[in-house]
Amino acid sequence: MKRHYQFFKVFTSCIILFASVSLLAKDKTVSEAKQEIQKAIKRSQLPVGDLGLYISYYDDKNNVVLTELNGQKKFIPASLTKILTASALLDLMPSGHTVKTQILTLSERFKNGVYSGDLYLKGGGDPSFVSESLWVLVNDLLRSNLRTIEGNLIVDDTLFDNVRYDPGRERSRVDRAYDAPIGAMSFNWNSINLYIRPGEIGKPAKIFADPENEYVKVVNKSTTSAGGLLKIKIDRIDGPGTQGDTFVVSGSIPSQFGEKVYYKSITKPDLWSGYQLKAFLQRRGIIVQGKVLLGKTPERAKVLAEKESRDFSLVVRDMMKFSNNYVAEMLTKHLALLAGAHPATMESGLSQIRTFLGKVGIKQSEYVIENPSGLTRKNAISPETLHRILVYNKNKFLIFPEYVFSLPIAGVDGTLENRIKGDEYKGFVRAKTGRLTGVTGLAGYASNHHGRIYSFAFMYNGAHEKLNNANALFDQLAKILVDSL
């Protein structure tokens, strides 16, 4: 038995040694990693002038630049802009910051559950206010014994200004969820899901709006085909006096097709939220007899129910993981509120981001930020400047835990769920992506298997048809960093 045990120990030790040698054989020295990076750039056949790279690491408390290519050149960052926005938010906002969405009345006295006055829905600018939040709010109201509101439902959207689409965004509007408007009283990212399924052959498709209420109207001009391809088209139309949004669904869906979901933005966040509240109240047996109107909550109004938002550090995570433009702009207006702007404006919020960048030591001549989400071609920043923000965050304890937690994880979640594939790379790269027509980028951190952390910023501005080549190059560069010593 003893000899068997000794043999097992020797055998196990050999396996561990073999695994270690294999790992070291794969790992590249810093010099070899640098050479591999140059080879990868050359293999990509991308024009060198269209690429911007900056990679560094700490060695004995000194920041060492591993690779730089066009490091000082300004590129359009697209959604890499959210690195600036997230960093400013985590640096300037109090830890644990939250806001509240409230339902108020001028009197808490109801006669037999009937209230003769108006009900107020006051927006606190919560980007995370969704269906689940509204259910909590309505259920709280239900316990107050209120059953009928004879007055109107008045939506208070006045905490922010009434600019729905920031002028810094791309000027052309699209009815997609990523181009949703913003407002202090917003709901479900100001977007609606339209689920489409086949009906009987020759008959209209089945369409389900989620969430459904009086604000949204769906005109079904679609058909179910016996075969062929999915050819569904959805247009939003505006008519005179239109209160909400009307979507016209046309085209065809094959009878054997499953379900297709389309994400569409709405145009009037305040009314959209008010009609949602009215519908949710009705489902719980509370009837609003009046209209949904816009207005301001009287100062003497009393709170009947309120829903606190998620901690804003978690909202930042939502923004970064899924590159949510709506959340980025909503949060920027909260920076304006912290600076004392009432109502909050985008320019005041952007001014706070610029203040943060000055704190990092970045001059205004080194960047251009016209929109905090990156949904614009006006923003500009160099890989080296972007990299400096990453290094600043990494060295600041009050920022880094929440910041690195917010980044998409390679092979795991967010916009990197299906990138930088391979079990040996899963979780070793955390980075923000960015993409527009002719623009792509990747910036964040990569750790090798020995604990060294690299800060990197990869940017490409060039021919749109070569975006996939650029993404493949950036993924390969990240893998080289993970494989290094």
C-alpha positions in Angstrom: 0.0 0.0 0.0 2.8 2.4 0.9 4.6 1.8 -2.4 1.3 2.4 -4.3 1.0 5.8 -2.4 4.5 6.8 -3.2 4.0 5.9 -6.8 0.8 8.0 -6.8 2.7 11.0 -5.4 5.5 10.8 -8.0 2.9 10.3 -10.8 0.9 13.3 -9.6 4.0 15.5 -9.3 5.0 14.6 -12.9 1.6 15.6 -14.2 1.8 19.0 -12.4 5.3 19.5 -13.6 4.3 18.6 -17.2 1.3 21.0 -17.0 3.6 23.8 -15.7 6.2 23.2 -18.4 3.4 23.2 -21.0 2.1 26.5 -19.7 5.5 28.1 -19.6 6.2 26.8 -23.1 3.2 28.5 -24.4 3.8 31.8 -22.5 5.8 34.4 -24.3 8.3 36.9 -22.8 7.5 40.6 -23.0 9.9 40.9 -25.9 8.3 37.9 -27.7 4.8 39.3 -27.0 5.8 42.6 -28.6 7.1 40.7 -31.7 3.8 38.7 -31.9 1.8 41.9 -31.8 3.8 43.4 -34.7 3.3 40.1 -36.7 -0.5 40.2 -36.0 -0.7 43.8 -37.2 1.1 42.9 -40.4 -1.1 39.7 -41.0 -4.3 41.8 -40.6 -3.4 43.8 -43.7 -5.1 46.8 -42.3 -3.7 50.2 -43.2 -1.3 51.2 -40.4 -2.7 54.8 -40.5 -6.2 53.5 -39.6 -5.0 51.8 -36.4 -4.3 53.2 -33.0 -2.8 51.0 -30.2 -1.5 51.7 -26.8 -0.5 48.9 -24.3 1.3 49.3 -20.9 1.9 47.4 -17.7 3.4 48.0 -14.3 6.9 46.6 -13.6 8.4 47.4 -10.2 6.0 50.4 -9.8 7.0 51.8 -13.2 4.5 52.0 -16.0 6.1 50.4 -19.0 4.8 50.9 -22.6 4.7 47.6 -24.4 3.4 48.8 -27.7 2.3 52.1 -29.2 1.0 52.7 -32.7 -0.4 56.2 -33.6 -0.8 56.6 -29.8 -1.2 60.4 -30.0 -3.6 60.4 -33.0 -7.2 61.3 -32.3 -9.8 58.7 -33.4 -13.6 58.6 -33.3 -14.1 56.4 -30.2 -17.8 55.4 -30.7 -19.0 53.7 -27.5 -15.5 53.7 -26.0 -16.7 57.2 -25.0 -18.6 55.4 -22.2 -15.3 54.8 -20.5 -15.1 58.6 -19.9 -18.7 58.7 -18.8 -18.5 55.7 -16.4 -15.2 56.9 -14.9 -16.6 60.4 -14.2 -19.8 59.0 -12.7 -17.9 56.6 -10.4 -15.5 59.3 -9.4 -17.9 62.2 -8.8 -21.0 60.5 -7.5 -21.4 59.6 -3.9 -21.0 55.9 -3.1 -24.4 54.1 -3.0 -26.2 56.9 -4.9 -29.9 56.2 -5.7 -32.9 58.2 -6.8 -36.7 57.8 -6.3 -39.8 57.6 -8.5 -42.8 58.7 -6.6 -46.6 58.7 -6.7 -48.2 61.7 -4.9 -51.5 63.3 -4.1 -52.6 66.5 -2.5 -54.5 64.6 0.2 -54.1 61.1 1.7 -57.8 61.0 2.6 -59.9 58.7 0.5 -63.6 58.2 0.9 -64.4 54.5 0.4 -61.2 54.1 -1.7 -62.2 57.0 -4.0 -60.0 60.0 -4.5 -61.5 63.0 -6.2 -58.2 64.8 -7.0 -55.3 64.3 -9.4 -52.6 61.6 -9.0 -49.0 62.7 -9.7 -46.2 60.5 -11.1 -42.9 62.2 -10.4 -39.8 61.1 -12.2 -36.5 61.0 -10.4 -34.5 60.3 -13.6 -34.1 56.6 -12.8 -32.5 54.8 -15.9 -33.3 51.4 -14.2 -37.1 52.1 -13.8 -38.7 49.1 -15.6 -41.8 46.9 -15.4 -40.7 45.2 -12.2 -40.1 48.7 -10.6 -43.6 49.8 -11.7 -45.2 46.7 -10.2 -43.5 47.4 -6.9 -44.8 51.0 -7.0 -48.3 50.0 -7.9 -48.5 47.2 -5.2 -47.4 49.8 -2.6 -50.2 52.0 -3.7 -52.7 49.2 -3.6 -52.0 48.8 0.2 -53.1 52.4 0.7 -56.7 51.3 0.0 -56.9 53.6 -3.1 -59.3 52.1 -5.7 -60.5 54.9 -7.9 -58.9 58.2 -9.0 -61.6 60.6 -10.3 -59.1 63.1 -11.4 -56.2 63.0 -13.9 -52.9 61.2 -13.9 -50.3 63.9 -14.1 -46.7 63.1 -15.1 -44.0 65.3 -13.7 -41.0 65.1 -16.0 -39.4 68.4 -14.9 -36.3 67.3 -13.1 -34.4 67.2 -16.5 -34.8 69.7 -19.3 -37.2 68.6 -22.2 -34.5 67.9 -24.7 -35.2 64.3 -25.7 -32.4 63.8 -28.3 -29.1 65.4 -27.4 -27.8 67.5 -30.3 -24.5 65.8 -29.9 -26.0 62.5 -31.1 -26.1 61.6 -34.8 -28.7 63.9 -36.3 -30.6 61.2 -38.2 -33.2 59.4 -36.0 -33.9 55.7 -36.2 -36.8 53.9 -34.4 -34.4 51.5 -32.8 -33.9 50.9 -29.0 -30.3 52.2 -29.1 -31.6 55.6 -30.2 -34.2 56.0 -27.5 -35.1 59.5 -26.1 -34.5 60.4 -22.5 -36.5 62.1 -19.8 -36.7 62.4 -16.0 -39.8 60.2 -16.1 -38.8 57.2 -18.3 -39.8 53.6 -18.4 -38.3 50.4 -19.8 -35.4 52.2 -21.4 -38.1 54.1 -23.4 -38.4 51.1 -25.8 -41.0 48.5 -26.6 -40.7 44.9 -27.7 -42.7 43.8 -30.7 -43.0 40.0 -30.8 -44.1 38.5 -34.1 -45.2 34.9 -34.8 -46.7 33.3 -37.9 -50.5 32.9 -38.1 -52.4 30.7 -40.5 -51.1 30.7 -44.1 -52.5 33.7 -45.9 -53.6 35.3 -42.7 -51.9 38.1 -40.7 -49.0 37.4 -38.4 -49.6 37.4 -34.7 -48.1 40.5 -33.0 -47.6 41.1 -29.3 -46.6 44.4 -27.9 -44.7 44.2 -24.6 -45.5 46.1 -22.5 -49.0 46.9 -23.9 -51.0 50.0 -23.2 -53.0 52.8 -24.8 -49.9 54.7 -25.7 -48.9 52.3 -28.4 -51.0 51.3 -31.4 -50.0 48.5 -33.8 -51.4 48.4 -37.4 -51.0 44.8 -38.7 -50.5 44.7 -42.5 -48.4 41.6 -42.4 -49.2 38.1 -43.9 -48.1 34.5 -43.1 -46.5 32.9 -46.1 -46.2 29.1 -46.8 -42.4 29.4 -47.1 -39.6 31.7 -48.1 -37.6 34.1 -46.0 -38.6 36.4 -43.2 -39.5 39.8 -44.7 -41.0 41.8 -41.9 -40.8 45.6 -42.0 -41.9 47.9 -39.1 -42.4 51.6 -39.6 -43.4 54.2 -37.1 -45.8 56.8 -38.3 -46.8 60.2 -36.8 -50.2 61.7 -37.4 -51.7 65.1 -36.4 -52.8 65.0 -32.7 -51.1 61.6 -32.1 -50.7 61.0 -28.4 -48.4 58.1 -28.6 -46.6 56.0 -31.2 -48.2 54.0 -34.0 -46.2 51.1 -35.6 -47.2 49.6 -38.9 -46.1 46.0 -39.4 -45.9 44.9 -43.1 -44.3 42.1 -45.1 -44.4 38.4 -44.5 -43.3 35.7 -42.0 -43.0 32.0 -43.0 -45.5 29.6 -41.4 -42.7 27.4 -40.0 -40.8 30.4 -38.5 -40.6 30.6 -34.8 -40.7 34.0 -33.1 -38.9 37.2 -33.9 -38.6 40.2 -31.6 -38.0 43.7 -32.7 -36.9 46.4 -30.3 -38.3 49.9 -31.0 -37.9 53.2 -29.3 -40.8 55.4 -28.4 -40.9 59.2 -28.8 -42.6 60.6 -25.7 -41.1 59.2 -22.5 -43.4 61.2 -20.1 -46.7 60.1 -21.7 -45.3 56.6 -22.3 -44.6 56.3 -18.5 -48.0 57.8 -17.6 -50.0 55.4 -19.8 -48.0 52.5 -18.4 -48.9 53.5 -14.9 -52.5 53.8 -15.8 -52.4 50.3 -17.4 -50.6 48.7 -14.4 -53.1 50.3 -12.0 -56.0 49.0 -13.9 -54.5 45.4 -13.8 -54.5 45.8 -10.0 -58.1 47.0 -9.9 -57.3 50.7 -9.5 -59.1 52.9 -12.0 -58.0 56.3 -13.3 -61.1 58.1 -14.7 -59.3 61.2 -16.0 -56.7 61.7 -18.6 -53.0 61.3 -18.7 -51.5 64.8 -18.7 -48.2 66.5 -18.2 -47.5 68.9 -15.3 -45.5 69.7 -12.2 -46.1 68.2 -8.8 -47.2 70.8 -6.2 -44.7 71.3 -3.3 -47.4 70.4 -0.8 -48.2 67.1 -2.4 -47.7 64.0 -0.2 -46.0 60.8 -1.1 -48.3 57.7 -1.4 -45.7 55.3 -2.8 -42.2 55.4 -4.0 -39.6 53.1 -5.6 -35.9 53.6 -5.0 -33.6 53.0 -7.9 -30.7 50.5 -8.0 -27.4 51.7 -6.7 -26.0 53.8 -9.6 -22.8 51.8 -9.6 -25.0 48.9 -10.8 -26.7 51.2 -13.4 -23.2 52.1 -14.7 -22.6 48.3 -15.0 -25.8 48.0 -17.2 -24.5 50.8 -19.3 -21.1 49.3 -19.9 -22.0 45.7 -20.2 -24.5 46.3 -23.0 -23.3 49.7 -24.2 -26.6 51.3 -23.5 -26.8 54.8 -25.0 -30.0 55.8 -23.2 -28.5 55.0 -19.8 -25.3 56.9 -20.6 -27.3 60.1 -21.4 -29.6 59.7 -18.4 -26.6 59.3 -16.0 -24.9 62.3 -17.5 -27.9 64.5 -16.6 -27.5 63.2 -13.1 -24.0 64.6 -13.1 -25.6 67.9 -14.0 -27.9 67.6 -11.0 -24.9 67.0 -8.7 -23.4 70.2 -10.1 -26.6 72.1 -9.1 -28.2 72.4 -12.6 -32.1 72.5 -12.3 -33.4 71.4 -14.6 -30.5 69.1 -15.6 -29.0 69.7 -19.0 -26.7 67.6 -21.1 -24.1 70.3 -21.5 -23.9 70.8 -17.7 -23.4 67.0 -17.4 -20.7 67.0 -20.1 -19.0 69.8 -18.2 -18.7 67.5 -15.2 -17.1 64.8 -17.4 -14.6 67.4 -18.6 -13.9 68.4 -15.0 -13.1 64.8 -14.2 -10.7 64.5 -17.2 -8.9 67.6 -15.9 -8.6 65.9 -12.6 -6.9 63.0 -14.4 -4.5 65.5 -15.9 -6.0 65.4 -19.4 -6.2 68.8 -21.2 -9.3 69.8 -23.2 -7.1 70.0 -26.3 -6.5 66.2 -26.1 -10.1 65.2 -26.7 -13.5 66.2 -28.0 -16.6 65.0 -26.2 -20.0 66.2 -27.7 -22.1 63.2 -26.6 -21.5 60.9 -23.5 -22.7 57.7 -25.2 -20.5 57.8 -28.3 -23.5 57.8 -30.7 -21.8 60.5 -32.7 -18.9 61.0 -35.1 -18.0 64.3 -33.3 -16.2 62.8 -30.4 -12.4 62.3 -30.7 -9.7 60.9 -28.4 -6.3 59.2 -28.8 -5.4 55.7 -27.6 -2.8 57.1 -25.2 -5.3 59.5 -23.6 -7.9 56.8 -23.3 -5.2 54.6 -21.8 -4.4 57.2 -19.2 -8.0 57.1 -17.9 -7.8 53.3 -17.6 -4.5 53.6 -15.6 -6.1 56.3 -13.4 -9.1 54.0 -12.6 -6.8 51.0 -11.9 -4.8 53.0 -9.4 -7.8 54.5 -7.5 -9.4 52.1 -5.0 -12.7 54.1 -4.8 -13.2 53.6 -8.6 -11.6 50.4 -9.7 -13.7 47.7 -8.0 -16.9 49.1 -9.5 -15.3 50.1 -12.8 -13.7 46.7 -13.6 -17.0 45.0 -12.4 -18.8 47.0 -15.1 -16.7 45.9 -18.0 -17.8 43.1 -20.4 -15.9 39.9 -19.7 -14.4 38.0 -22.6 -16.3 34.8 -23.4 -18.7 35.5 -20.5 -21.1 38.4 -20.9 -22.1 41.7 -22.4 -20.7 42.8 -25.8 -17.7 40.4 -25.3 -19.8 37.2 -24.7 -18.9 35.8 -28.1 -15.4 37.3 -28.5 -11.9 36.3 -27.6 -12.9 32.7 -27.5 -11.2 29.9 -25.7 -11.4 28.5 -22.2 -7.8 29.7 -21.5 -8.9 33.3 -22.2 -12.3 33.3 -20.5 -12.4 35.9 -17.8 -8.9 37.2 -18.5 -10.0 40.2 -20.6 -12.4 42.8 -19.4 -12.9 45.6 -21.9 -15.3 48.1 -23.4 -16.2 47.8 -27.1 -17.2 50.5 -29.5 -18.7 50.5 -33.0 -20.0 52.8 -35.6 -19.9 52.8 -39.4 -16.2 52.5 -40.2 -15.3 52.7 -36.5 -14.5 49.9 -34.0 -12.5 49.8 -30.8 -11.6 47.7 -27.7 -10.2 49.2 -24.5 -9.7 47.8 -21.0 -7.5 45.3 -19.1 -6.0 41.9 -19.8 -4.3 39.7 -17.2 -1.8 37.0 -18.0 -1.9 33.7 -16.1 0.8 35.0 -13.7 -1.2 38.1 -12.5 0.4 40.9 -14.6 -2.3 43.3 -15.7 -2.1 45.1 -19.0 -4.0 48.3 -19.7 -4.8 48.7 -23.4 -6.7 50.8 -26.0 -7.2 49.6 -29.5 -8.9 51.8 -32.1 -9.7 51.6 -35.8 -11.2 54.3 -38.1 -11.3 53.2 -41.7 -13.2 51.2 -44.4 -16.4 49.8 -42.9 -15.9 46.5 -44.8 -12.8 45.9 -42.8 -14.3 46.2 -39.3 -14.4 42.5 -38.8 -10.7 42.3 -39.7 -10.0 45.0 -37.1 -12.1 43.2 -34.4 -10.2 39.9 -35.2 -6.9 41.8 -34.8 -8.0 43.3 -31.5 -9.1 39.9 -30.2 -5.8 38.4 -31.2 -3.8 41.2 -29.5 -5.8 40.5 -26.3 -4.9 36.8 -26.5 -1.2 37.6 -26.9 -1.3 39.6 -23.7 -3.0 36.8 -21.8 -0.4 34.4 -23.1 2.5 36.5 -22.1 4.8 36.1 -19.1 
